[in-house]
């Protein structure tokens, strides 16, 4: 059975946000394919031609780039309802690798089909611009995080961000499993692995969180917010 945007559980977070039922019916013609990406597998690689963008139906992806010296920099963690591949639209080639942090399924939105449907569906153009604007805003927030925040503020901001995004998807805002490793969190936040581990321990000792391997419980959400809000 073909995937349908009009009945998808992620419909309020993805491309169809705010569309009329009539427009949603047209959207159902846009997504005709789903792809499964197993944990550790790559959905697309940096430099490959951009032929589609991908809406995450379930699972988690990380986007990352490899530096000239071989180091890897993680540029984002992406949850259900989010669209990946938008960063490659400028050059029409992917600007990063996208790798699954757990078994993941994505809806394939072919770019040629997207362009054709956008011409007859103004609401789709608006939603697409909204997604691109959100991508730019997230990049700006990340620059601020890396450029002006101390290490403990970066981790606190990361935990609050994950909490809010998971809550929007109907999951618990205070208790969740981090699909990414501490090393990956460090890469994303510009911190060393030892620093991330030390900060998690410090947060736990302060009564802000409880942590067991990758399972995190945010015990004092207001306290966590205060850690990073000093610099906001």
C-alpha positions, -999 to 999 in steps of 0.1 A, spaced: 0 0 0 14 34 -9 22 58 19 -4 86 24 5 120 37 -32 127 46 -33 98 72 3 99 84 8 102 122 36 127 115 14 149 94 14 178 118 52 180 118 60 174 81 53 189 47 15 188 50 12 212 80 -18 235 78 -30 222 44 -67 217 35 -81 182 30 -82 190 -7 -45 199 -8 -37 169 13 -53 146 -13 -29 161 -39 0 156 -15 -8 119 -15 4 117 -51 38 132 -41 50 104 -18 50 71 -36 80 55 -20 94 46 14 129 35 22 141 15 52 176 25 66 190 1 91 210 12 121 245 23 109 235 25 72 237 57 52 207 72 34 228 95 12 264 107 10 279 142 8 285 152 -29 259 129 -43 233 145 -67 202 157 -49 173 139 -65 150 139 -34 145 151 1 134 127 28 107 129 55 114 107 85 85 85 93 101 68 123 136 64 137 165 89 140 191 101 116 224 120 121 238 143 94 276 147 94 305 159 73 341 147 71 369 172 74 400 173 52 420 159 82 396 129 85 376 142 115 339 139 114 316 168 125 280 160 133 257 188 120 224 175 133 202 149 148 168 144 131 136 129 145 103 117 131 84 144 112 116 162 101 129 165 66 165 159 57 184 168 25 173 205 24 209 216 30 218 204 -5 193 225 -24 218 253 -32 242 232 -52 217 204 -59 240 179 -43 240 166 -7 260 188 17 264 160 43 261 123 49 229 110 66 233 79 87 207 60 108 212 60 145 185 33 148 163 14 123 146 42 104 120 46 77 118 77 54 93 89 29 110 98 -4 100 132 -19 114 133 -54 125 168 -61 112 169 -97 78 158 -85 80 184 -57 86 212 -82 58 201 -105 32 199 -77 44 231 -61 34 249 -93 -3 240 -88 -3 239 -50 7 273 -34 3 258 1 30 233 -6 53 261 -16 46 279 17 53 247 37 85 241 18 97 277 25 87 272 61 109 241 63 139 259 47 134 289 71 134 265 100 166 249 87 183 283 86 171 292 121 185 259 135 219 266 119 219 301 135 210 287 169 238 261 166 263 288 158 253 308 189 255 276 210 290 268 198 302 304 197 291 318 230 281 291 255 302 274 280 303 236 280 277 230 306 253 255 289 257 236 256 247 203 271 218 218 290 206 235 258 209 201 240 188 183 266 161 210 266 160 209 228 156 171 227 129 173 254 109 199 235 112 181 201 102 147 216 73 163 234 60 177 201 59 141 188 38 128 217 67 113 236 77 120 272 94 153 277 112 142 308 123 107 302 138 93 270 165 72 254 193 91 236 199 74 203 232 90 199 264 82 218 282 106 241 309 109 215 284 119 189 268 145 213 303 159 218 309 161 181 276 180 176 283 204 206 320 209 199 330 191 231 354 163 238 340 129 249 355 132 284 338 166 288 304 153 279 308 123 302 320 146 331 290 170 325 265 142 326 279 131 359 279 166 372 243 171 362 234 139 379 252 148 411 234 181 411 201 164 410 192 178 376 191 144 358 192 107 363 211 88 337 217 51 331 237 45 299 216 62 273 184 64 293 179 99 306 154 113 331 152 151 334 145 155 372 147 192 375 137 208 341 137 243 355 172 239 369 184 226 335 169 256 318 186 279 343 220 264 334 218 277 298 194 306 301 221 327 318 237 331 284 205 336 263 
